Amino acid sequence: MKQAPYGPEDFLRDSGVSRETLDRLKAFADRLITWNKKKNLIGRSTEPDLWHRHMLDSAQIFPLLPDGARVLVDLGSGAGFPGLVLAIMGVPEVHLVESDQRKAAFLREVAQATATPVTVHAARIENLVPFSADVVTARALAPLTDLLALSAPFLTPKTRCIFSKGQNVEGELTDAHKRWRITVDQRPSRTDPRGTILCIAEVRRVQSGRSSPS
């Protein structure tokens, strides 16, 4: 017997969100499928697994946010994963950074339709005026070394970076340690057996001429 696809009720069970939050995420999902017919916001092949591969994959970050986190910057938000999902789940101030104007328009439409107070920055990350964030997130955007450089303008001594990574995470960590001093907590992904969630704190650049500690 063919197993039913992972859907909203499965997400509700696994994420623990309220029915109200689920309804808002459904509105997000409906618009995503509609837009995806013309704009290619996510891979067409992943549409049937939207609630597991994209929604739950984003929602699993919520319990990893530090207590009292208010300002979150999501780099390269794309179709809204994970930043828009986290905003709908209740993060107070979310900044979605997406340079693609069509994707930025989609993010604004979903934010309005779901009554989610987010700020959409339709600009390149490097061109933003720096501001302090409690959390920086990114999903499938760039190698870790580059992610840390892109995150640097938003970091404070207490900022936590939470990045979703795939099977090459160990190599990325090795490269990153050559340029950055970081404290890393690795968590297994709930949605990808090869995936890892990196929770990174105490980010500092390695001083020129000095090697990173092993």
BAGU-789577 format. One record per residue: residue number from 0; chain; x, y, z of N, C-alpha, C, CB in turn. Coordinates in Angstrom, 2 decimals, always signed. Glycine has a CB too. Example, Ala and Ser with C-alpha at 12.3 -4.5 7.8 and 13.67 -1.06 7.14 Angstrom:
 resi chain     n.x     n.y     n.z    ca.x    ca.y    ca.z     c.x     c.y     c.z    cb.x    cb.y    cb.z
    0     A  +13.19   -5.69   +7.80  +12.30   -4.50   +7.80  +13.20   -3.30   +7.80  +11.31   -4.47   +9.05
    1     A  +12.85   -2.25   +7.08  +13.67   -1.06   +7.14  +12.90   +0.03   +7.87  +14.08   -0.60   +5.72
***
This chain:
 resi chain     n.x     n.y     n.z    ca.x    ca.y    ca.z     c.x     c.y     c.z    cb.x    cb.y    cb.z
    0     A   +0.83   -1.19   +0.00   +0.00   +0.00   +0.00   +0.88   +1.25   +0.00   -0.95   +0.00   +1.22
    1     A   +0.60   +2.17   -0.93   +1.42   +3.37   -1.06   +1.18   +4.30   +0.12   +1.12   +4.08   -2.37
    2     A   +2.28   +4.78   +0.70   +2.18   +5.69   +1.84   +1.74   +7.08   +1.39   +3.52   +5.77   +2.59
    3     A   +0.84   +7.68   +2.16   +0.36   +9.03   +1.83   +1.51  +10.02   +1.99   -0.84   +9.43   +2.75
    4     A   +1.55  +11.05   +1.16   +2.62  +12.06   +1.27   +2.54  +12.80   +2.60   +2.55  +13.05   +0.12
    5     A   +3.69  +13.28   +3.04   +3.77  +14.07   +4.27   +3.03  +15.39   +4.04   +5.26  +14.32   +4.69
    6     A   +2.07  +15.67   +4.91   +1.24  +16.84   +4.70   +1.12  +17.72   +5.92   -0.11  +16.43   +4.26
    7     A   +0.19  +18.68   +5.89   +0.03  +19.64   +6.98   -0.25  +19.00   +8.34   -1.08  +20.58   +6.65
    8     A   -1.04  +17.94   +8.37   -1.34  +17.30   +9.66   -0.11  +16.62  +10.23   -2.48  +16.29   +9.50
    9     A   +0.72  +16.07   +9.37   +1.98  +15.48   +9.84   +2.89  +16.57  +10.39   +2.69  +14.72   +8.68
   10     A   +2.93  +17.70   +9.68   +3.72  +18.83  +10.15   +3.23  +19.32  +11.50   +3.69  +19.97   +9.13
   11     A   +1.91  +19.40  +11.66   +1.32  +19.84  +12.93   +1.78  +18.94  +14.07   -0.22  +19.84  +12.84
   12     A   +1.74  +17.65  +13.83   +2.16  +16.68  +14.84   +3.65  +16.83  +15.18   +1.88  +15.25  +14.35
   13     A   +4.49  +17.00  +14.18   +5.94  +16.99  +14.39   +6.50  +18.33  +14.84   +6.62  +16.57  +13.13
   14     A   +5.80  +19.42  +14.55   +6.31  +20.74  +14.89   +5.71  +21.30  +16.17   +6.05  +21.70  +13.77
   15     A   +4.49  +20.87  +16.51   +3.84  +21.37  +17.71   +3.29  +22.77  +17.59   +4.78  +21.32  +18.83
   16     A   +3.14  +23.28  +16.35   +2.58  +24.62  +16.20   +1.08  +24.61  +16.48   +2.86  +25.16  +14.77
   17     A   +0.52  +25.78  +16.66   -0.93  +25.90  +16.88   -1.67  +25.74  +15.56   -1.28  +27.26  +17.54
   18     A   -2.98  +25.52  +15.65   -3.81  +25.44  +14.45   -3.78  +26.76  +13.68   -5.25  +25.07  +14.82
   19     A   -3.76  +27.87  +14.41   -3.72  +29.17  +13.76   -2.44  +29.33  +12.94   -3.82  +30.29  +14.81
   20     A   -1.32  +28.93  +13.54   -0.05  +29.00  +12.82   -0.07  +28.08  +11.61   +1.12  +28.62  +13.75
   21     A   -0.63  +26.89  +11.77   -0.72  +25.96  +10.64   -1.54  +26.57   +9.51   -1.34  +24.64  +11.09
   22     A   -2.62  +27.24   +9.83   -3.45  +27.86   +8.80   -2.67  +28.91   +8.02   -4.71  +28.48   +9.42
   23     A   -1.86  +29.67   +8.74   -1.04  +30.70   +8.07   +0.02  +30.05   +7.19   -0.38  +31.62   +9.11
   24     A   +0.59  +28.95   +7.65   +1.57  +28.23   +6.84   +0.91  +27.59   +5.62   +2.28  +27.16   +7.68
   25     A   -0.33  +27.16   +5.76   -1.07  +26.64   +4.60   -1.26  +27.72   +3.56   -2.43  +26.08   +5.03
   26     A   -1.60  +28.93   +4.01   -1.75  +30.05   +3.08   -0.43  +30.34   +2.36   -2.23  +31.32   +3.84
   27     A   +0.67  +30.25   +3.09   +2.02  +30.38   +2.51   +2.22  +29.30   +1.45   +3.11  +30.26   +3.62
   28     A   +1.92  +28.05   +1.79   +2.14  +26.93   +0.88   +1.29  +27.07   -0.38   +1.82  +25.61   +1.57
   29     A   +0.04  +27.48   -0.23   -0.85  +27.64   -1.38   -0.30  +28.66   -2.37   -2.26  +28.05   -0.93
   30     A   +0.16  +29.78   -1.84   +0.70  +30.82   -2.72   +2.02  +30.37   -3.35   +0.92  +32.12   -1.95
   31     A   +2.80  +29.62   -2.62   +4.06  +29.12   -3.16   +3.81  +28.21   -4.37   +4.84  +28.36   -2.08
   32     A   +2.86  +27.32   -4.26   +2.56  +26.41   -5.37   +2.05  +27.21   -6.57   +1.52  +25.35   -4.94
   33     A   +1.22  +28.20   -6.32   +0.70  +29.03   -7.41   +1.82  +29.80   -8.11   -0.34  +30.01   -6.88
   34     A   +2.65  +30.47   -7.32   +3.77  +31.24   -7.89   +4.77  +30.33   -8.59   +4.47  +32.04   -6.80
   35     A   +4.96  +29.13   -8.06   +6.00  +28.25   -8.59   +5.71  +27.79  -10.01   +6.16  +27.05   -7.69
   36     A   +4.46  +27.89  -10.42   +4.12  +27.51  -11.80   +4.80  +28.42  -12.81   +2.60  +27.55  -12.00
   37     A   +5.11  +29.67  -12.41   +5.71  +30.63  -13.33   +7.10  +31.10  -12.90   +4.81  +31.81  -13.47
   38     A   +7.34  +31.14  -11.59   +8.56  +31.79  -11.10   +9.67  +30.84  -10.66   +8.21  +32.67   -9.96
   39     A   +9.39  +29.54  -10.56  +10.40  +28.57  -10.16  +11.08  +28.96   -8.84  +11.46  +28.43  -11.26
   40     A  +10.28  +29.11   -7.80  +10.81  +29.49   -6.49  +11.48  +28.32   -5.79   +9.70  +30.03   -5.62
   41     A  +10.94  +27.13   -5.97  +11.57  +25.90   -5.47  +11.59  +24.89   -6.60  +10.81  +25.34   -4.21
   42     A  +12.41  +23.86   -6.49  +12.45  +22.83   -7.51  +11.08  +22.16   -7.66  +13.52  +21.80   -7.18
   43     A  +10.61  +22.02   -8.88   +9.30  +21.42   -9.10   +9.21  +20.02   -8.49   +8.99  +21.36  -10.59
   44     A  +10.32  +19.30   -8.52  +10.31  +17.93   -8.01  +10.10  +17.88   -6.50  +11.61  +17.24   -8.36
   45     A  +10.33  +19.01   -5.81  +10.17  +19.01   -4.35   +8.78  +19.45   -3.90  +11.21  +19.93   -3.73
   46     A   +7.93  +19.87   -4.84   +6.58  +20.32   -4.47   +5.78  +19.27   -3.71   +5.83  +20.71   -5.71
   47     A   +5.78  +17.99   -4.16   +4.99  +16.99   -3.43   +5.45  +16.78   -1.98   +5.04  +15.67   -4.16
   48     A   +6.71  +17.13   -1.70   +7.26  +16.95   -0.35   +7.47  +18.29   +0.34   +8.60  +16.17   -0.42
   49     A   +6.66  +19.28   -0.06   +6.82  +20.64   +0.46   +6.79  +20.71   +1.98   +5.74  +21.52   -0.10
   50     A   +5.86  +20.00   +2.60   +5.67  +20.13   +4.04   +6.80  +19.49   +4.84   +4.36  +19.52   +4.45
   51     A   +7.49  +18.54   +4.28   +8.61  +17.91   +4.98   +9.93  +18.57   +4.60   +8.67  +16.40   +4.68
   52     A  +10.17  +18.66   +3.31  +11.47  +19.12   +2.82  +11.71  +20.60   +3.04  +11.60  +18.81   +1.36
   53     A  +10.65  +21.38   +3.04  +10.82  +22.82   +3.17  +10.24  +23.37   +4.48  +10.17  +23.52   +2.00
   54     A   +8.98  +23.04   +4.77   +8.33  +23.58   +5.97   +8.95  +23.01   +7.25   +6.84  +23.28   +5.95
   55     A   +8.98  +21.69   +7.39   +9.54  +21.11   +8.61  +11.04  +21.35   +8.70   +9.25  +19.61   +8.66
   56     A  +11.71  +21.32   +7.56  +13.15  +21.58   +7.55  +13.45  +22.97   +8.13  +13.71  +21.47   +6.12
   57     A  +12.56  +23.92   +7.86  +12.72  +25.27   +8.42  +12.28  +25.32   +9.88  +11.92  +26.29   +7.60
   58     A  +11.14  +24.70  +10.17  +10.57  +24.77  +11.52  +11.47  +24.12  +12.57   +9.21  +24.10  +11.54
   59     A  +12.29  +23.15  +12.17  +13.15  +22.49  +13.16  +14.18  +23.43  +13.76  +13.86  +21.31  +12.52
   60     A  +14.38  +24.59  +13.15  +15.32  +25.58  +13.68  +14.74  +26.32  +14.87  +15.72  +26.57  +12.58
   61     A  +13.42  +26.44  +14.92  +12.78  +27.25  +15.95  +13.21  +26.87  +17.38  +11.28  +27.13  +15.83
   62     A  +13.23  +25.58  +17.75  +13.65  +25.23  +19.12  +15.12  +25.51  +19.39  +13.37  +23.77  +19.37
   63     A  +15.90  +25.75  +18.36  +17.33  +26.00  +18.54  +17.64  +27.49  +18.75  +18.10  +25.49  +17.34
   64     A  +16.63  +28.34  +18.60  +16.86  +29.77  +18.80  +17.16  +30.06  +20.27  +15.63  +30.59  +18.33
   65     A  +18.09  +30.95  +20.54  +18.40  +31.28  +21.94  +17.22  +31.95  +22.63  +19.62  +32.18  +22.01
   66     A  +17.12  +31.74  +23.93  +16.04  +32.36  +24.71  +16.08  +33.88  +24.54  +16.16  +31.98  +26.22
   67     A  +14.92  +34.46  +24.33  +14.83  +35.91  +24.22  +15.24  +36.48  +22.89  +15.65  +36.51  +25.25
   68     A  +15.54  +35.63  +21.90  +15.94  +36.14  +20.58  +14.79  +36.91  +19.95  +16.37  +34.97  +19.66
   69     A  +15.08  +38.12  +19.48  +14.05  +38.96  +18.87  +14.35  +39.29  +17.41  +13.89  +40.24  +19.66
   70     A  +15.60  +39.62  +17.11  +15.96  +40.06  +15.77  +16.68  +38.93  +15.03  +16.84  +41.34  +15.82
   71     A  +16.08  +38.51  +13.92  +16.66  +37.43  +13.12  +16.87  +37.92  +11.70  +15.76  +36.17  +13.14
   72     A  +18.05  +37.66  +11.17  +18.37  +37.99   +9.78  +18.51  +36.69   +9.00  +19.67  +38.85   +9.69
   73     A  +17.71  +36.54   +7.96  +17.75  +35.35   +7.12  +18.41  +35.72   +5.80  +16.32  +34.77   +6.88
   74     A  +19.59  +35.16   +5.55  +20.37  +35.51   +4.37  +19.96  +34.65   +3.18  +21.87  +35.34   +4.65
   75     A  +19.72  +35.28   +2.04  +19.32  +34.55   +0.85  +18.02  +33.80   +1.05  +20.40  +33.60   +0.45
   76     A  +16.97  +34.52   +1.41  +15.72  +33.90   +1.85  +15.02  +33.10   +0.77  +14.80  +34.95   +2.35
   77     A  +15.22  +33.44   -0.49  +14.60  +32.67   -1.56  +13.09  +32.68   -1.46  +15.10  +31.25   -1.54
   78     A  +12.50  +31.49   -1.32  +11.05  +31.36   -1.21  +10.55  +31.49   +0.22  +10.61  +30.03   -1.78
   79     A  +11.47  +31.84   +1.14  +11.05  +32.07   +2.52  +11.50  +31.03   +3.52   +9.60  +32.15   +2.58
   80     A  +12.45  +30.19   +3.11  +12.93  +29.13   +4.00  +14.37  +29.40   +4.43  +12.83  +27.75   +3.32
   81     A  +14.63  +29.45   +5.73  +13.70  +29.23   +6.84  +13.04  +30.50   +7.39  +14.40  +28.53   +7.94
   82     A  +13.47  +31.68   +6.94  +13.12  +32.92   +7.63  +11.63  +33.20   +7.75  +13.75  +34.04   +6.95
   83     A  +10.88  +33.03   +6.66   +9.46  +33.36   +6.71   +8.70  +32.35   +7.57   +8.87  +33.40   +5.30
   84     A   +9.10  +31.10   +7.53   +8.49  +30.09   +8.41   +8.71  +30.46   +9.87   +9.06  +28.69   +8.12
   85     A   +9.92  +30.86  +10.21  +10.24  +31.22  +11.59   +9.47  +32.47  +12.02  +11.74  +31.45  +11.76
   86     A   +9.27  +33.40  +11.09   +8.48  +34.60  +11.41   +7.03  +34.22  +11.69   +8.54  +35.62  +10.26
   87     A   +6.47  +33.35  +10.87   +5.09  +32.90  +11.07   +4.96  +32.14  +12.39   +4.62  +32.02   +9.90
   88     A   +6.02  +31.45  +12.79   +6.01  +30.70  +14.04   +6.18  +31.60  +15.26   +7.09  +29.65  +14.03
   89     A   +6.56  +32.87  +15.04   +6.55  +33.78  +16.18   +7.80  +34.57  +16.49   +6.23  +33.04  +17.33
   90     A   +8.86  +34.46  +15.67  +10.04  +35.30  +15.93   +9.63  +36.76  +15.70  +11.26  +34.90  +14.99
   91     A   +9.85  +37.64  +16.67   +9.27  +38.99  +16.62   +9.71  +39.87  +15.46   +9.59  +39.69  +17.88
   92     A  +11.00  +39.89  +15.14  +11.50  +40.80  +14.10  +12.42  +40.03  +13.16  +12.26  +42.01  +14.74
   93     A  +11.89  +39.73  +11.98  +12.63  +38.94  +11.00  +12.93  +39.80   +9.77  +11.84  +37.67  +10.60
   94     A  +14.18  +39.77   +9.36  +14.63  +40.46   +8.16  +14.96  +39.42   +7.10  +15.86  +41.37   +8.47
   95     A  +14.24  +39.46   +6.00  +14.45  +38.54   +4.89  +15.28  +39.24   +3.83  +13.09  +38.03   +4.31
   96     A  +16.46  +38.71   +3.55  +17.36  +39.34   +2.59  +17.36  +38.52   +1.31  +18.80  +39.47   +3.17
   97     A  +16.85  +39.10   +0.23  +16.74  +38.39   -1.04  +16.90  +39.37   -2.19  +15.38  +37.65   -1.14
   98     A  +17.97  +39.20   -2.96  +18.27  +40.16   -4.03  +17.42  +39.97   -5.27  +19.73  +40.07   -4.40
   99     A  +16.87  +38.79   -5.47  +16.01  +38.53   -6.63  +14.68  +39.27   -6.43  +15.77  +36.99   -6.83
  100     A  +14.39  +40.21   -7.30  +13.22  +41.06   -7.12  +11.91  +40.28   -7.17  +13.20  +42.14   -8.17
  101     A  +11.83  +39.25   -7.99  +10.61  +38.45   -8.08  +10.38  +37.67   -6.79  +10.68  +37.47   -9.28
  102     A  +11.44  +37.10   -6.25  +11.31  +36.37   -4.99  +10.96  +37.33   -3.85  +12.61  +35.61   -4.66
  103     A  +11.56  +38.52   -3.88  +11.25  +39.51   -2.85   +9.77  +39.90   -2.92  +12.14  +40.76   -3.02
  104     A   +9.23  +40.03   -4.14   +7.82  +40.35   -4.29   +6.94  +39.23   -3.73   +7.48  +40.58   -5.77
  105     A   +7.36  +37.99   -3.96   +6.63  +36.86   -3.40   +6.63  +36.90   -1.88   +7.24  +35.53   -3.90
  106     A   +7.77  +37.18   -1.30   +7.88  +37.23   +0.16   +6.97  +38.32   +0.73   +9.33  +37.49   +0.59
  107     A   +6.91  +39.45   +0.07   +6.03  +40.53   +0.54   +4.57  +40.11   +0.45   +6.25  +41.80   -0.28
  108     A   +4.19  +39.44   -0.63   +2.80  +39.02   -0.78   +2.40  +38.02   +0.31   +2.58  +38.40   -2.16
  109     A   +3.26  +37.06   +0.59   +2.94  +36.06   +1.62   +2.90  +36.72   +2.99   +3.97  +34.92   +1.61
  110     A   +3.82  +37.62   +3.25   +3.82  +38.32   +4.54   +2.51  +39.07   +4.74   +5.02  +39.29   +4.64
  111     A   +2.04  +39.72   +3.70   +0.78  +40.47   +3.80   -0.40  +39.50   +3.96   +0.58  +41.37   +2.56
  112     A   -0.41  +38.44   +3.18   -1.53  +37.49   +3.21   -1.64  +36.76   +4.54   -1.39  +36.48   +2.09
  113     A   -0.51  +36.57   +5.20   -0.50  +35.83   +6.47   -0.39  +36.75   +7.68   +0.64  +34.85   +6.48
  114     A   -0.44  +38.05   +7.43   -0.34  +39.04   +8.51   +0.92  +38.81   +9.35   -1.59  +38.99   +9.42
  115     A   +2.04  +38.62   +8.65   +3.32  +38.37   +9.31   +4.21  +39.60   +9.18   +4.02  +37.12   +8.71
  116     A   +4.58  +40.24  +10.30   +5.39  +41.46  +10.24   +6.86  +41.16  +10.00   +5.24  +42.26  +11.52
  117     A   +7.26  +41.15   +8.73   +8.67  +40.96   +8.39   +9.15  +42.16   +7.58   +8.88  +39.64   +7.59
  118     A  +10.47  +42.30   +7.51  +11.08  +43.30   +6.65  +11.78  +42.58   +5.52  +12.06  +44.21   +7.45
  119     A  +11.40  +42.89   +4.29  +12.03  +42.27   +3.12  +13.05  +43.25   +2.54  +10.96  +41.87   +2.04
  120     A  +14.29  +42.82   +2.48  +15.37  +43.63   +1.91  +15.66  +43.08   +0.52  +16.66  +43.61   +2.82
  121     A  +15.18  +43.76   -0.51  +15.42  +43.33   -1.89  +16.76  +43.88   -2.35  +14.27  +43.80   -2.83
  122     A  +17.83  +43.34   -1.80  +19.17  +43.85   -2.07  +20.19  +42.75   -1.82  +19.48  +45.09   -1.19
  123     A  +21.38  +42.96   -2.33  +22.46  +42.03   -2.03  +22.86  +42.18   -0.56  +23.69  +42.29   -2.97
  124     A  +23.24  +41.09   +0.03  +23.60  +41.08   +1.45  +24.71  +42.10   +1.72  +24.05  +39.68   +1.89
  125     A  +25.69  +42.13   +0.83  +26.84  +43.00   +1.03  +26.47  +44.48   +1.01  +27.89  +42.72   -0.02
  126     A  +25.33  +44.82   +0.43  +24.95  +46.23   +0.29  +24.07  +46.75   +1.42  +24.25  +46.42   -1.01
  127     A  +23.71  +45.88   +2.35  +22.86  +46.33   +3.46  +23.65  +47.16   +4.46  +22.23  +45.12   +4.17
  128     A  +22.98  +48.14   +5.02  +23.58  +48.88   +6.13  +23.61  +47.95   +7.34  +22.78  +50.21   +6.45
  129     A  +24.78  +47.74   +7.96  +24.88  +46.78   +9.06  +23.97  +47.14  +10.24  +26.31  +46.68   +9.53
  130     A  +23.44  +46.13  +10.88  +22.70  +46.28  +12.13  +22.86  +45.00  +12.93  +21.19  +46.61  +11.86
  131     A  +22.61  +45.09  +14.22  +22.84  +43.95  +15.12  +21.67  +42.99  +15.10  +23.09  +44.44  +16.55
  132     A  +21.99  +41.70  +15.11  +20.97  +40.65  +15.13  +21.25  +39.68  +16.26  +20.92  +39.91  +13.76
  133     A  +20.20  +39.06  +16.76  +20.36  +38.00  +17.75  +20.67  +36.67  +17.08  +19.09  +37.87  +18.61
  134     A  +20.13  +36.49  +15.87  +20.30  +35.23  +15.14  +20.48  +35.55  +13.66  +19.08  +34.28  +15.36
  135     A  +21.38  +34.79  +13.02  +21.52  +34.84  +11.57  +21.29  +33.42  +11.04  +22.93  +35.39  +11.13
  136     A  +20.41  +33.29  +10.05  +20.12  +31.97   +9.47  +20.42  +31.99   +7.98  +18.64  +31.57   +9.73
  137     A  +20.63  +30.80   +7.44  +20.82  +30.64   +6.00  +20.63  +29.16   +5.67  +22.23  +31.15   +5.53
  138     A  +20.14  +28.92   +4.46  +19.86  +27.56   +4.01  +20.29  +27.44   +2.55  +18.33  +27.20   +4.19
  139     A  +21.22  +26.54   +2.29  +21.67  +26.26   +0.92  +22.10  +27.53   +0.19  +20.56  +25.57   +0.14
  140     A  +22.89  +28.36   +0.85  +23.28  +29.64   +0.26  +24.73  +29.66   -0.20  +23.06  +30.75   +1.24
  141     A  +25.67  +29.26   +0.68  +27.09  +29.39   +0.36  +27.89  +28.51   +1.31  +27.55  +30.88   +0.45
  142     A  +29.17  +28.24   +0.99  +30.04  +27.52   +1.93  +30.14  +28.27   +3.25  +31.44  +27.32   +1.32
  143     A  +30.44  +27.55   +4.32  +30.44  +28.12   +5.66  +31.37  +29.32   +5.79  +30.82  +27.07   +6.65
  144     A  +32.57  +29.25   +5.24  +33.50  +30.37   +5.34  +32.88  +31.64   +4.78  +34.80  +30.06   +4.61
  145     A  +32.22  +31.52   +3.63  +31.57  +32.68   +3.01  +30.35  +33.13   +3.82  +31.14  +32.34   +1.57
  146     A  +29.61  +32.19   +4.37  +28.45  +32.54   +5.19  +28.86  +33.37   +6.39  +27.72  +31.28   +5.66
  147     A  +29.95  +33.00   +7.02  +30.41  +33.75   +8.19  +30.83  +35.17   +7.80  +31.59  +33.02   +8.86
  148     A  +31.45  +35.31   +6.62  +31.84  +36.64   +6.15  +30.60  +37.49   +5.86  +32.72  +36.53   +4.88
  149     A  +29.57  +36.87   +5.25  +28.34  +37.59   +4.96  +27.59  +37.96   +6.23  +27.44  +36.75   +4.06
  150     A  +27.73  +37.13   +7.26  +27.04  +37.37   +8.53  +27.72  +38.42   +9.38  +26.94  +36.09   +9.30
  151     A  +29.01  +38.63   +9.17  +29.82  +39.46  +10.05  +29.21  +40.83  +10.38  +31.16  +39.67   +9.44
  152     A  +28.61  +41.55   +9.41  +28.07  +42.88   +9.73  +26.91  +42.86  +10.72  +27.61  +43.55   +8.48
  153     A  +26.32  +41.68  +10.96  +25.15  +41.59  +11.84  +25.48  +40.96  +13.20  +24.06  +40.77  +11.15
  154     A  +26.74  +40.61  +13.39  +27.12  +39.86  +14.58  +27.46  +40.75  +15.76  +28.29  +38.97  +14.26
  155     A  +27.07  +40.29  +16.94  +27.49  +40.84  +18.22  +28.16  +39.68  +18.97  +26.27  +41.46  +19.04
  156     A  +28.77  +39.94  +20.11  +29.36  +38.83  +20.86  +28.36  +37.74  +21.26  +30.03  +39.35  +22.11
  157     A  +27.06  +38.07  +21.25  +26.05  +37.10  +21.67  +25.23  +36.51  +20.51  +25.11  +37.74  +22.65
  158     A  +25.50  +36.96  +19.29  +24.74  +36.47  +18.15  +25.00  +34.99  +17.89  +25.07  +37.28  +16.90
  159     A  +23.95  +34.28  +17.54  +24.10  +32.88  +17.15  +23.78  +32.74  +15.67  +23.16  +31.96  +18.01
  160     A  +24.62  +32.03  +14.96  +24.38  +31.70  +13.56  +23.85  +30.27  +13.48  +25.68  +31.86  +12.70
  161     A  +22.76  +30.07  +12.75  +22.18  +28.75  +12.60  +22.06  +28.46  +11.11  +20.78  +28.64  +13.32
  162     A  +22.89  +27.53  +10.64  +22.98  +27.23   +9.22  +22.65  +25.76   +8.95  +24.39  +27.57   +8.69
  163     A  +21.82  +25.53   +7.97  +21.52  +24.16   +7.54  +22.57  +23.73   +6.53  +20.08  +24.06   +6.93
  164     A  +23.16  +22.57   +6.77  +24.24  +22.09   +5.91  +24.00  +20.65   +5.49  +25.59  +22.21   +6.62
  165     A  +24.65  +20.24   +4.38  +24.51  +18.90   +3.85  +25.67  +18.00   +4.20  +24.36  +18.96   +2.37
  166     A  +25.93  +17.05   +3.32  +26.90  +16.00   +3.64  +28.35  +16.47   +3.62  +26.73  +14.87   +2.67
  167     A  +28.63  +17.66   +3.09  +30.01  +18.16   +3.04  +30.36  +19.05   +4.22  +30.23  +18.93   +1.75
  168     A  +29.59  +18.93   +5.30  +29.76  +19.86   +6.42  +31.14  +19.78   +7.06  +28.71  +19.58   +7.47
  169     A  +31.73  +18.60   +7.16  +33.03  +18.49   +7.82  +34.11  +19.23   +7.05  +33.42  +17.02   +7.99
  170     A  +34.08  +19.13   +5.72  +35.05  +19.86   +4.91  +34.86  +21.36   +5.04  +34.93  +19.45   +3.46
  171     A  +33.60  +21.80   +5.11  +33.32  +23.23   +5.28  +33.82  +23.73   +6.63  +31.82  +23.50   +5.13
  172     A  +33.64  +22.91   +7.66  +34.13  +23.30   +8.98  +35.64  +23.40   +9.00  +33.66  +22.30  +10.03
  173     A  +36.32  +22.46   +8.35  +37.79  +22.49   +8.28  +38.26  +23.78   +7.62  +38.33  +21.27   +7.51
  174     A  +37.63  +24.14   +6.51  +38.01  +25.37   +5.81  +37.71  +26.60   +6.67  +37.27  +25.47   +4.47
  175     A  +36.55  +26.60   +7.33  +36.15  +27.76   +8.13  +37.10  +28.01   +9.29  +34.74  +27.57   +8.65
  176     A  +37.61  +26.95   +9.90  +38.50  +27.10  +11.05  +39.83  +27.75  +10.66  +38.76  +25.75  +11.69
  177     A  +40.14  +27.80   +9.37  +41.37  +28.45   +8.93  +41.24  +29.97   +9.00  +41.72  +28.01   +7.50
  178     A  +40.00  +30.48   +8.94  +39.78  +31.93   +8.90  +38.98  +32.46  +10.08  +39.08  +32.29   +7.64
  179     A  +38.33  +31.55  +10.80  +37.42  +31.99  +11.87  +37.63  +31.17  +13.13  +35.97  +31.89  +11.41
  180     A  +37.48  +31.85  +14.24  +37.40  +31.14  +15.52  +35.92  +31.07  +15.88  +38.24  +31.87  +16.67
  181     A  +35.41  +29.89  +16.04  +33.98  +29.71  +16.27  +33.75  +28.59  +17.27  +33.25  +29.41  +14.94
  182     A  +32.64  +28.70  +17.98  +32.17  +27.61  +18.83  +30.99  +26.97  +18.10  +31.76  +28.12  +20.28
  183     A  +31.08  +25.66  +17.86  +30.10  +24.99  +17.01  +29.40  +23.86  +17.77  +30.78  +24.43  +15.75
  184     A  +28.08  +23.86  +17.66  +27.26  +22.76  +18.16  +26.56  +22.16  +16.94  +26.21  +23.26  +19.26
  185     A  +26.86  +20.90  +16.62  +26.28  +20.25  +15.46  +25.07  +19.42  +15.87  +27.33  +19.36  +14.76
  186     A  +23.95  +19.65  +15.18  +22.72  +18.91  +15.45  +22.30  +18.15  +14.19  +21.58  +19.87  +15.92
  187     A  +21.88  +16.91  +14.32  +21.41  +16.18  +13.13  +20.10  +16.77  +12.62  +21.22  +14.69  +13.45
  188     A  +19.97  +16.84  +11.31  +18.74  +17.32  +10.71  +17.63  +16.29  +10.91  +18.94  +17.62   +9.21
  189     A  +16.42  +16.78  +11.18  +15.26  +15.89  +11.34  +14.67  +15.50   +9.99  +14.20  +16.57  +12.19
  190     A  +15.08  +16.18   +8.93  +14.46  +15.96   +7.63  +15.40  +15.36   +6.59  +13.93  +17.24   +7.12
  191     A  +16.68  +15.33   +6.87  +17.66  +14.82   +5.91  +18.70  +14.01   +6.67  +18.33  +15.98   +5.10
  192     A  +18.76  +12.69   +6.45  +19.73  +11.87   +7.19  +21.18  +12.27   +6.93  +19.55  +10.42   +6.82
  193     A  +21.43  +12.98   +5.85  +22.79  +13.45   +5.55  +23.00  +14.89   +5.99  +23.08  +13.33   +4.06
  194     A  +21.96  +15.52   +6.53  +22.03  +16.93   +6.86  +22.43  +17.21   +8.29  +20.72  +17.56   +6.60
  195     A  +22.91  +18.42   +8.51  +23.36  +18.88   +9.83  +22.92  +20.33  +10.03  +24.90  +18.74   +9.97
  196     A  +22.52  +20.64  +11.24  +22.26  +22.03  +11.61  +23.45  +22.51  +12.43  +20.90  +22.17  +12.42
  197     A  +24.10  +23.55  +11.98  +25.23  +24.13  +12.71  +24.74  +25.31  +13.53  +26.36  +24.57  +11.73
  198     A  +24.94  +25.23  +14.84  +24.65  +26.34  +15.75  +25.99  +26.93  +16.16  +23.81  +25.87  +17.02
  199     A  +26.27  +28.14  +15.69  +27.60  +28.72  +15.82  +27.54  +29.98  +16.68  +28.19  +29.05  +14.44
  200     A  +28.48  +30.07  +17.61  +28.55  +31.23  +18.51  +30.00  +31.69  +18.62  +27.97  +30.89  +19.91
  201     A  +30.17  +32.86  +19.24  +31.50  +33.40  +19.53  +32.36  +33.48  +18.28  +32.20  +32.55  +20.59
  202     A  +31.81  +34.11  +17.24  +32.48  +34.19  +15.95  +33.51  +35.32  +15.96  +31.46  +34.40  +14.82
  203     A  +34.75  +34.96  +15.62  +35.81  +35.96  +15.50  +36.70  +35.59  +14.33  +36.63  +36.07  +16.82
  204     A  +37.17  +36.59  +13.62  +38.12  +36.32  +12.54  +39.48  +35.92  +13.11  +38.27  +37.56  +11.63
  205     A  +40.15  +35.00  +12.45  +41.52  +34.66  +12.81  +42.41  +35.82  +12.40  +41.97  +33.32  +12.12
  206     A  +43.23  +36.29  +13.32  +44.11  +37.41  +13.03  +45.14  +37.02  +11.98  +44.81  +37.90  +14.30
  207     A  +45.42  +37.93  +11.08  +46.39  +37.68  +10.01  +47.73  +37.28  +10.59  +46.55  +38.92   +9.11
  208     A  +48.29  +36.19  +10.03  +49.60  +35.72  +10.50  +49.53  +34.76  +11.64  +50.44  +36.87  +10.90
  209     A  +48.29  +34.50  +12.14  +48.16  +33.56  +13.24  +47.24  +32.44  +12.80  +47.62  +34.27  +14.52
  210     A  +47.56  +31.26  +13.21  +46.78  +30.10  +12.81  +45.66  +29.85  +13.81  +47.68  +28.87  +12.70
  211     A  +44.61  +29.20  +13.33  +43.48  +28.87  +14.19  +43.85  +27.72  +15.10  +42.23  +28.50  +13.35
  212     A  +43.36  +27.70  +16.32  +43.62  +26.57  +17.20  +42.97  +25.31  +16.66  +43.11  +26.86  +18.61
  213     A  +43.58  +24.19  +16.91  +43.05  +22.92  +16.42  +41.90  +22.47  +17.27  +44.12  +21.85  +16.39
***
